[in-house]
Amino acid sequence: MIALAPWQQRVYAQAIAALDAGRLAHGLLLCGPARLGKRAVAERLAQRVLCTAATGPDPCGQCRSCTLFAARTQRDPVEVRPDGSPAHPFGHPGHPDAHFVGYEWRLKPSPARPRTEITIDQIRELSEQLTLTPTFHAQVGLIDPADQVNHAGSNGLLKTLEEPVPGRYLFLLSAEPARLSATIRSRCQRLEFRLPPRDEARAWLLAQGHDMAEADEALAAARGHPGQADAWLRGGGMALRREVASDLRKLERGDAGAVDIAQAWVAAEDLDARLRHAADLALSMASDGLTDPGRTRRLAAWFDAANRTRDLLRTTVRADLALVELLLQWQGGARRQTQGGRG
């Protein structure tokens, strides 16, 4: 069983205390920043709820229920449908009382790709499953990300939360709980994930095998978020961040044009990650420039524009045109700032 990070362990211990005291709610909202391990905690808690031989806070790992639960994640991930798409985006559903809802696969147009919302049909199917008699002693449904349930699905989800059945649990995972309706949030017991103290985050990164200097750089860039820092260190995110920062400096100096940089970013096929870094860099620069209100306002406005562009890129808008407009805004704002300073 994989060890939980200290901040995960604190949330898990809180949930287990409620479970052992008979105070674990039918609806549970696990929320907080992305990449803090909400899914790992939710799955550990689900396995513990379903375990038939637990004697402590963790599931036993040996009973039939635990064996079936483990089979869900240990099944060969290469399993595919006849059309070549993955059969189970969230692993093989090996446990009859554990129900996992996430993005389904849209098979047309080809190639298959995950949907961008969770639908009413998925919520209805989950609700029906939770009304059935469990194979063991309980049933657990897990929705991730719950804030992407569409409007019709949210109404069905609310109905399920308002009509609890003993021994049925519904875990909602969200990095943006404000996107859930206030009524849904009010029906759930809340488990909040928070950024850990810097020393704890740093120690955890070092325990993952990261170099000390690189860990410190990534943790500073991630503003104390260990999960984000770890992801950047493992996936080349820090190198990409430096590249984006360099491109923005070139724009400011006039050493490169917005069209050229936009074309390079689009061609690299990691545009969303680049825009995330660009927006985050603008926010960091705005925080560092509090003595210059004009610069701070410009950077804050560009941060909003970068995030709007990310949203636009999920539509049919041409990515290169939207990106050129955004980069021209950066370049123009930098020039006006320079001219204002000279004046």
N, C-alpha and C positions, 0 to 999 in steps of 0.2 A: 504494500500500500504506500503510495507516494506521500511523503511528508508535506504538510501544509506549511506555507510561510507564516511567520508570526502573526501578521495582521489577519490572515485567513483563519488561523487557529482561534483568535479571539472571537471572531464572528461565529465560528462553528461551535465553540464552547457555549456561547450565549444561546444558540438554537437548541443545543442538547440539554441545557439546563431547563429550558421551557418545555421540551419534549418529556423529560423525566418527571417534571412537575405537573404534567397534564395540561400545560398552558400553551402548547404550540398550536397556532391558529390554523384553520382550514386553508386560508389564503396567506401566503408568505411572499413578501416583496423583498428581494435581495437587490440592493441598488448601490450605486457608487460609480466612480470613474471606471472607464473601460480598462482592461488589462490588469485588474487587481485580483483576478482569480475567483470571480463570483461563480462561474460554472463549476469549478473544482469543488467548491464548498457545497453547492447545491447537490451535486452528484454524490458526494460523501454523505450528506444528510439524507438524501433519498435512499441510499443503500442502508443506512443505519435504521431508518424508519421501517424498511422492508425486512431487515434482518430478523431471523427467528431465534437466534442464539446469542445475541449480544449481552455481555456482562459488564461492559464499560462504555465509555463515550463513543468508541469506534465500532463499526460493524465487525462481526467475527471473521469474515472472509472465508469461512469454511462451510457454512450451511448451504442447503440447496438454493435458497434465495440469493445469497451472496454469489454463488457460483454462476447462476443465471445472469445476475447483474453484471458480473465481470465479463461474461461472454459477449455482452452487447458491445463493449469497447475493444475486446481482443479479437473479434472476428476479422478476417482478412479484409482490409479496407479497399482492396482492388475489386471487390464484388461489384458488378455492373448490371444494368438493365440490358435487354436485347438491343436497344438503340445505342448502347455504349455509355450511357450516363450512369453515375453512381446510384446504386439501388437504395442506399441509406446514407444521406448526407451527414447524419449524426451518429453513425454506427449501427450495427445490427440490433434490432429490437429483441434481445434475447430474453428479457424478463417480462412475463405476462402482466405484471402489476405496475410496471414502470413505463410511462408514456412520455415521449419526448417530441416537442413541437418546435420546429424551426422553419427556415425558408425551404419550401418545396422546390423541386426542379421544374422549370418551364421547358418543355421538350420541343416546342416550336416557337419561333423559327430556329432552325439548326445553326450552330451547335447548342446543345442543352446548357442551360445556365440557371442558377438559383433565382427565384423570385425576389422582389424587393419588399414584399409585405407578407404577412401571415393572414390567411383568408378565413372567412366565416365557416367554410366547409371543414377546415382543420380544427377550428374551435368546437364545432358541432360534434365531430368525430371524437375529440378528446372528452367532451362532456358525456357522450354516450358511454365511452369506456369507463368513466368514473362512476357510472351508475351500476355497473356490473358487480357481481359478487367476486371479491378478490380470490386469487388462487391460494394465497397465504393468509395474511391478516389485515392488509391495508393496500391502498393504491396511491400512487404519486404521479401527478402530471407536472411536467416542467416545460415552461414556455420561454424561449430565448431567441431573439430579444422581444420581450413583451410589449415594448413601446412601438413595435412595428406591426402589431395587430391592427388590421384595418377597421374602419368605423363599424361596419356590420358585425365583424368579429368581436369588437369591444362590447357591443350590446349583448352578444351571446356569452362572453366571458363574465360580464357583470351578473347575468342570470345564474351562472354556475356558482359564483361567489356568494350570491344571496340565498342559495338553497343548499347549504352544506350537508353532506352525508357523513355520518361517523366513520372514521377510519379512511377518509379520503383527503388528500392534501394536494394543493395546487401551488407550485413555486413559480413566481414570476421574476425574471431576471431583466434588469434594465440599467443602462448607463445614463439614460435620460428619463427618469421617472416623471418629470413634469409633463411629458408627452402623454402619459396615461391620464385618463379622466380622474377628476377629484373623487368621484364616487368609487371607482375601482381602488384607488389608493386607500380610501377610508375603510374598505372591506378587508384590508390586508394588514398583517403584522409586519412591521418593517425591520429589516436587518441591514444596517448601514455599513458599507465598506469605506474606510477613510485612508488617506495617505499616511503611512507610518512615519515615525520620527526619522530624521535623516540618518542618524547613526545606525538604526535598525535596517533601513533600506540599503545603506552602504554595505553593512555586514552581510546581508542576504545576497547582494550582487557579487561580492567577493566569494561567497560560498558556492555560487554558480560557476566559478572558475574564471571570472573576468579579471583582467589586469586592473590594478588599483587606479592608475592614472586614467585609463579609459573609462572605468566605472565612475570615477568622480566627474569626468567630463560629461558623460551621458546622463548622469543623475542631475547635474546642474542644468543641462539642456532640457531635461524632462521636468524640471521644477520639482524635484523630489519624488517623482513617480517611479518606483522601482520596476514595475511591470513594463512600462513604456521604455525605460532605459535598457532593460534586458532585451526587449524586442529589437530595439535599434542596434544594440551591440551584436546580436546574433544574425540579424538580417541585412547588415550593411546600411542601416538607417543613418548612422552618424556620418558616414562618407557622403551619403546623398544629401544630408543636411548641409554639410560644408559646401557641396557643389551648388546647392540652391542659394546659399548665402553669397557665394562668389558671383553667381549670375546677377543677383540683385545689386551687388556693389558695382559690377560692370555697367549695369543700366544707369545707376546714379552718376557714374563718372562719364558716361557717354562712350564707353569702350565697346559696347555691343548694342544692337538694336532690339527692340521689342519683338519684331517679326522673327528674327533669327533665333532668339531664345525660345519663343513660343513654339516654333517648328521643332527645335531640339527637344523640348519637354514633351511634346505630343508624340514624337517619334520614339521616345524612350519607353513608352507604354507603362509608365508608373506615375501618370500625371496626378492622380488623386493624392498620392504620397508626397509629391513635390509641392502641391498646393497646401497640404497640411503643414509641411515644414515652413513654407513661405509665410503662411498666416501666423504660425507660432513664432517665427522670427520677428515679424512685425510687432506682435504683442510683447515680446521680450524687449525689443528696442523701445517701445512706448513706455514700458515700465522703467527702463533705465534713463529715460529722458524727461523725468517729471519737472526738471527745472526749465524746460522749454515747452510751454503749453501748446504752441502752434505745431511743433513737431509731434507732440503726443497725440493731438487731435488728428493729424494727417495719418499717422500710423494706425490709430484705432479705426479710422474710417476705412483704411485699406484692408485691415484685418477683416472687417465686415464684408467688404467687397470680395475678398478672396474666398470666404465661405459661401457667399452667394454664387460665385462662379462654380464652386464645387457642386452646388445643388443644380446649377444650370447644366452641367456636364452629364447629369443623369437623364436629361431630356434629349430632344433631337437637335439641339443647338450645335453648330459646328464648334468643335473644341478649339481649333486654332484661332478662330475669330474671337471667341469669348476670352481666350487667354491673351491675345494681343491687346484687347481693350484694357484688361486688367493690368498688364505690364506697362502700357502707356500711362495709365493712371499713376503707377509707382514712379515712373520716370519723370512725369510732369510735376508730381508733388515734390520730388527731390529737387528739381530745378527751381521751383518757386521758393522752396525753403532756402536754397543757396543764394538766390537773388535777393531774398528778403534779408538774409544775414549780411550780404555785402552792402545793402542799402543802409 
